[in-house]
Amino acid sequence: LRPLQPKTVPKRLGPSQRKPREPQVPRSMIKEIFRHFVKMPVTRDAFQIVEKCSERYFRQLSNDLEAYTRHAGRKTVEAADLEVLMRRQRLVTDKMPLHVLIERYLPLEYRKLLIPVAVSGNKVIPCK
């Protein structure tokens, strides 16, 4: 007979081996936006494809914004960078300026934050 020996527990070396996850747009938000524009039922398979495409689109969008910001010699993305990107994608043109897109597709509370408006007392909201 051999005496019972305690089991050894392997020690962890360093931080956990998990890869850090990239932040993602919530699935519920993608689904809500997609349903708003489609206005009809969508199968799960079709929604998974839409989700994958939107993930790739936003990844490419953020990479392009990062490149524009670095090219300008800055470390902060500004509204001008986004407008340049939207011009390159032909979403913003001379006939369709950014303010028109904002007014057409965003709710009033976001419009108030993005479009400067003159109010009484000679003030402009939002302040720069």
Protein Blocks (a to p, Z undefined) as FASTA:
>chain_A
ZZdddddddddehjdfbdcddddddfklmmmmmmmmnopacdfklmmmmmmmmmmmmmmm
mmmmmmmmmmnopabdcfklmmmmmmmnomacfklcfklmmmmmpcfklmmmmmccddeh
iiacddZZ
